[in-house]
Amino acid sequence: MTNKQVTHRLDVSGHKCPLPVMRLRRLINKIKNGEFIELKATDPMTLIDVPNYCRETGHEMVNMTEVNDYILYLVKKC
């Protein structure tokens, strides 16, 4: 993920669903359209919950990468 795109970082490592999506939603509500969030999570349920949240709310999940023991998401607020 390019650092130019990332405007905000949110580390929810160690937290179980639904907390990662709840914290993502809280941050999305505070930022402007077009800004990006890099979300770092360890709960495998986020592989289902984050894409569903983005699809249902109209935000764009730009990228998802599994790295060692965590998952990195790049989410754009639309």
MIFIMAR-26602 format. One record per residue (C-alpha): residue in one letter; x, y, z; residue number from 1. Coordinates in Angstrom, 1 decimal. Layout:
<sites>
code, xx, yy, zz, pos
A, X, Y, Z, NUM
...
</sites>
This chain:
<sites>
code, xx, yy, zz, pos
M, 0.0, 0.0, 0.0, 1
T, 1.4, 3.3, -0.9, 2
N, 1.8, 5.8, 1.9, 3
K, 0.5, 8.6, -0.4, 4
Q, -2.9, 7.0, -0.2, 5
V, -3.1, 6.4, 3.5, 6
T, -4.5, 9.3, 5.4, 7
H, -5.4, 7.5, 8.6, 8
R, -4.2, 4.3, 10.3, 9
L, -6.3, 2.2, 12.6, 10
D, -4.8, -0.8, 14.5, 11
V, -7.4, -3.1, 15.9, 12
S, -5.0, -6.0, 16.4, 13
G, -6.1, -8.4, 19.1, 14
H, -9.7, -7.2, 19.0, 15
K, -12.5, -9.6, 18.0, 16
C, -15.5, -8.8, 15.8, 17
P, -17.6, -6.8, 16.0, 18
L, -15.1, -4.3, 17.5, 19
P, -12.9, -3.9, 14.4, 20
V, -15.8, -2.9, 12.2, 21
M, -17.3, -0.7, 15.0, 22
R, -14.0, 1.2, 15.3, 23
L, -13.7, 1.5, 11.5, 24
R, -17.2, 2.9, 11.3, 25
R, -16.4, 5.5, 14.1, 26
L, -13.3, 6.7, 12.2, 27
I, -15.1, 6.8, 8.8, 28
N, -17.7, 9.0, 10.4, 29
K, -15.0, 11.5, 11.4, 30
I, -13.1, 11.8, 8.1, 31
K, -13.8, 13.4, 4.7, 32
N, -14.9, 11.6, 1.5, 33
G, -11.9, 10.5, -0.5, 34
E, -9.6, 9.9, 2.5, 35
F, -8.1, 6.5, 3.1, 36
I, -7.8, 4.3, 6.2, 37
E, -5.3, 1.6, 6.6, 38
L, -6.9, -0.9, 9.0, 39
K, -4.6, -3.5, 10.6, 40
A, -6.5, -6.5, 12.1, 41
T, -5.8, -10.0, 13.5, 42
D, -9.3, -11.4, 13.7, 43
P, -10.0, -13.7, 10.7, 44
M, -13.7, -12.7, 10.8, 45
T, -12.7, -9.3, 9.5, 46
L, -12.2, -11.1, 6.1, 47
I, -16.0, -11.3, 6.0, 48
D, -17.0, -8.3, 8.1, 49
V, -14.9, -5.5, 6.6, 50
P, -15.8, -6.3, 2.9, 51
N, -19.5, -6.6, 3.9, 52
Y, -19.4, -3.3, 5.8, 53
C, -17.8, -1.5, 2.9, 54
R, -20.3, -3.0, 0.4, 55
E, -23.3, -2.1, 2.6, 56
T, -22.2, 1.4, 3.4, 57
G, -20.9, 2.4, -0.1, 58
H, -17.2, 2.8, 0.9, 59
E, -14.5, 1.2, -1.2, 60
M, -12.2, -1.5, 0.0, 61
V, -9.3, -0.7, -2.2, 62
N, -7.0, -3.5, -1.1, 63
M, -6.7, -6.4, 1.3, 64
T, -3.4, -8.1, 2.1, 65
E, -2.7, -10.9, 4.5, 66
V, 0.8, -10.4, 6.1, 67
N, 2.2, -12.9, 8.5, 68
D, -0.1, -12.8, 11.6, 69
Y, -2.4, -9.9, 10.5, 70
I, -4.5, -8.5, 7.7, 71
L, -4.1, -5.0, 6.2, 72
Y, -7.1, -3.3, 4.6, 73
L, -7.1, -0.1, 2.6, 74
V, -10.5, 1.5, 2.8, 75
K, -11.6, 4.7, 1.0, 76
K, -14.4, 6.7, 2.3, 77
C, -16.9, 7.4, -0.5, 78
</sites>
